[in-house]
């Protein structure tokens, strides 16, 4: 089960620097070409987007365990409260959601289905009660008078990142489990990140960089 990937998996080779923005792609039916994989690695790492976030209030939400937690609701509550109390909305406030081992939050539906991410992370679809085969965090999650989810939060200015080290750990474990080459699985996971997700070298590193730039920090799960 991938809910808590092992230390061994996280010590896999960190691949060449990947692009700052990697969108979801409809390329999951067949392996990516070598040229396409290289197109996803446009290094060096560009973290300048952190410096562009200059809201009066800035916060990073580090998402840990998913089972039993509703991380999108926490971020929504933070945005709502700043709007209601101070009348502030992005870009005058900045919410950043840091994803590491909670990788399924950043994965498109096709990957949830193919790799049974719901079963592996013990996440059930609230609509069926079965192991989720779609990204249940993406859209239409009730949150008081509003709906929340990754896309609604992105529409409100929230930025999501994905730790490259954690992605490699997931790719190693999925490759071992499904008897596929690691590079093929990793390329598939890269291509299947939700649109707008920013790939970062290491979760722990970018948490520190954000705090150096005045971001508050909250752990969820």
C-alpha positions as CSV (number, residue, x, y, z in Angstrom):
1,X,0.0,0.0,0.0
2,X,1.3,3.4,-0.9
3,X,-0.3,5.5,1.9
4,X,3.1,5.8,3.6
5,X,5.8,5.1,0.9
6,X,8.9,3.5,2.3
7,X,12.2,5.3,2.9
8,X,13.7,3.0,0.3
9,X,11.3,4.3,-2.4
10,X,12.1,7.9,-1.6
11,X,15.8,7.3,-2.1
12,X,15.2,6.5,-5.8
13,X,17.1,8.5,-8.4
14,X,15.9,12.1,-8.6
15,X,15.4,12.6,-12.4
16,X,16.6,15.5,-14.4
17,X,15.0,18.8,-13.5
18,X,11.3,18.9,-14.6
19,X,9.3,21.8,-15.8
20,X,7.8,24.2,-13.3
21,X,4.3,23.7,-14.7
22,X,3.2,20.2,-15.8
23,X,-0.4,19.9,-17.0
24,X,-2.6,16.8,-17.3
25,X,-2.4,15.1,-20.6
26,X,-4.5,12.6,-22.6
27,X,-1.4,10.4,-23.2
28,X,-2.0,7.7,-20.7
29,X,-3.1,5.0,-23.1
30,X,0.4,4.4,-24.5
31,X,4.0,5.0,-23.3
32,X,5.3,8.5,-23.9
33,X,8.0,8.9,-26.6
34,X,11.5,9.8,-25.6
35,X,11.0,13.3,-27.0
36,X,7.9,13.8,-25.0
37,X,9.6,12.7,-21.8
38,X,12.4,15.2,-22.4
39,X,9.9,17.9,-23.1
40,X,8.7,17.4,-19.5
41,X,12.2,18.1,-18.2
42,X,13.0,21.6,-19.1
43,X,15.3,22.4,-16.2
44,X,16.9,24.1,-14.4
45,X,14.4,24.3,-11.6
46,X,12.5,27.6,-11.7
47,X,11.2,28.6,-8.3
48,X,10.7,32.2,-9.2
49,X,7.0,31.9,-8.8
50,X,7.5,32.0,-5.0
51,X,8.9,35.5,-5.3
52,X,5.9,36.6,-7.3
53,X,3.5,35.9,-4.4
54,X,3.4,39.1,-2.4
55,X,0.0,39.0,-0.7
56,X,-0.5,40.7,2.7
57,X,-1.2,37.2,4.1
58,X,0.5,34.1,2.7
59,X,0.2,30.5,3.9
60,X,1.5,27.1,2.8
61,X,-0.7,24.1,3.6
62,X,1.4,20.9,3.8
63,X,-0.9,18.0,3.1
64,X,0.1,14.7,4.8
65,X,-2.2,11.7,5.3
66,X,-5.4,11.8,3.3
67,X,-7.6,9.1,4.8
68,X,-10.0,10.8,7.3
69,X,-8.9,14.3,6.4
70,X,-10.5,17.0,4.1
71,X,-7.5,19.2,3.2
72,X,-9.4,21.2,0.5
73,X,-11.9,22.3,3.2
74,X,-9.1,23.8,5.3
75,X,-7.7,25.9,2.5
76,X,-11.2,27.0,1.6
77,X,-11.9,28.0,5.2
78,X,-8.7,30.1,5.2
79,X,-9.6,31.9,2.0
80,X,-13.2,32.5,3.1
81,X,-12.2,33.9,6.5
82,X,-9.8,36.4,5.0
83,X,-12.4,37.5,2.6
84,X,-15.1,37.8,5.2
85,X,-12.9,39.5,7.9
86,X,-10.6,41.7,5.8
87,X,-12.2,41.8,2.4
88,X,-9.1,40.3,0.9
89,X,-8.9,37.9,-2.1
90,X,-6.0,36.8,-4.2
91,X,-3.6,38.2,-5.2
92,X,-3.8,40.2,-2.0
93,X,-3.6,36.9,-0.1
94,X,-1.8,33.7,-1.3
95,X,-2.6,30.1,-0.5
96,X,-0.1,27.4,-1.6
97,X,-0.9,23.7,-1.2
98,X,2.2,21.5,-0.8
99,X,1.8,17.9,-1.8
100,X,4.3,15.1,-1.1
101,X,3.2,11.7,-0.1
102,X,-0.5,12.8,-0.6
103,X,0.3,12.5,-4.4
104,X,-3.3,11.4,-5.5
105,X,-4.5,14.9,-4.9
106,X,-2.5,16.0,-7.9
107,X,-3.3,13.0,-10.2
108,X,-5.8,13.0,-13.1
109,X,-8.7,10.5,-13.1
110,X,-7.1,8.2,-15.6
111,X,-4.2,7.5,-13.2
112,X,-6.6,6.9,-10.3
113,X,-8.3,4.3,-12.4
114,X,-5.3,2.6,-13.9
115,X,-3.2,2.4,-10.7
116,X,-6.1,2.0,-8.2
117,X,-5.0,5.0,-6.2
118,X,-8.1,4.9,-4.1
119,X,-7.4,1.3,-3.0
120,X,-3.7,2.0,-2.5
121,X,-4.3,5.1,-0.3
122,X,-7.5,3.7,1.3
123,X,-9.7,6.4,-0.2
124,X,-13.4,5.7,-0.9
125,X,-15.6,7.5,-3.4
126,X,-18.3,9.3,-1.4
127,X,-20.7,8.7,-4.3
128,X,-20.3,4.9,-4.3
129,X,-18.7,3.9,-1.1
130,X,-16.1,1.9,-3.2
131,X,-12.4,2.5,-3.6
132,X,-12.2,5.7,-5.6
133,X,-11.3,5.4,-9.3
134,X,-11.4,9.1,-9.9
135,X,-9.8,12.1,-8.2
136,X,-12.3,12.8,-5.4
137,X,-10.5,16.0,-4.5
138,X,-10.8,17.7,-7.8
139,X,-14.3,19.2,-7.9
140,X,-17.7,19.5,-6.2
141,X,-16.8,18.7,-2.6
142,X,-19.4,20.3,-0.3
143,X,-18.0,23.0,2.0
144,X,-20.7,24.9,3.7
145,X,-22.5,27.2,1.3
146,X,-19.8,26.7,-1.3
147,X,-18.2,23.8,-3.1
148,X,-14.5,23.2,-2.9
149,X,-11.8,21.1,-4.5
150,X,-8.6,21.5,-6.4
151,X,-10.1,23.3,-9.4
152,X,-12.3,25.7,-7.3
153,X,-9.2,26.6,-5.2
154,X,-7.1,27.1,-8.3
155,X,-9.8,29.4,-9.6
156,X,-9.4,31.4,-6.4
157,X,-5.7,31.7,-6.9
158,X,-4.4,28.7,-4.9
159,X,-1.2,27.1,-6.2
160,X,-0.5,23.3,-5.8
161,X,2.9,21.8,-5.9
162,X,4.1,18.2,-6.2
163,X,7.4,17.0,-4.6
164,X,9.6,15.4,-7.2
165,X,11.2,13.1,-4.6
166,X,7.8,11.8,-3.6
167,X,6.7,11.4,-7.2
168,X,9.8,9.2,-7.8
169,X,9.0,7.2,-4.7
170,X,5.5,6.5,-6.0
171,X,6.8,5.7,-9.5
172,X,9.3,3.2,-8.1
173,X,6.6,1.4,-6.1
174,X,4.1,1.4,-8.9
175,X,6.7,0.2,-11.3
176,X,7.7,-2.6,-9.0
177,X,4.1,-3.6,-8.4
178,X,3.0,-3.5,-12.0
179,X,6.3,-4.8,-13.5
180,X,6.8,-1.8,-15.7
181,X,10.0,0.2,-16.3
182,X,10.5,3.0,-13.7
183,X,11.1,5.7,-16.3
184,X,7.9,4.8,-18.2
185,X,5.8,5.0,-15.1
186,X,7.5,8.2,-13.9
187,X,6.8,9.8,-17.3
188,X,3.2,8.7,-17.1
189,X,2.8,10.2,-13.6
190,X,4.4,13.5,-14.8
191,X,2.0,13.7,-17.8
192,X,-0.9,12.9,-15.5
193,X,-0.4,15.7,-13.0
194,X,-3.5,18.0,-12.8
195,X,-3.2,21.1,-14.9
196,X,-1.3,23.9,-13.2
197,X,0.6,21.7,-10.7
198,X,4.1,22.9,-10.1
199,X,6.8,20.2,-9.7
200,X,9.3,21.1,-7.1
201,X,12.7,19.4,-6.3
202,X,11.8,18.5,-2.7
203,X,8.8,19.3,-0.5
204,X,10.9,20.0,2.6
205,X,13.2,22.4,0.7
206,X,10.4,24.5,-0.8
207,X,8.5,24.6,2.6
208,X,11.7,26.3,3.9
209,X,12.0,28.7,1.0
210,X,8.3,29.7,1.4
211,X,8.8,30.4,5.1
212,X,11.9,32.4,4.4
213,X,9.7,34.6,2.2
214,X,7.2,35.2,5.0
215,X,4.7,32.4,4.4
216,X,2.9,31.0,7.5
217,X,2.8,27.2,7.7
218,X,0.0,24.7,8.5
219,X,0.2,20.9,8.5
220,X,-3.0,19.1,7.4
221,X,-3.2,15.4,8.1
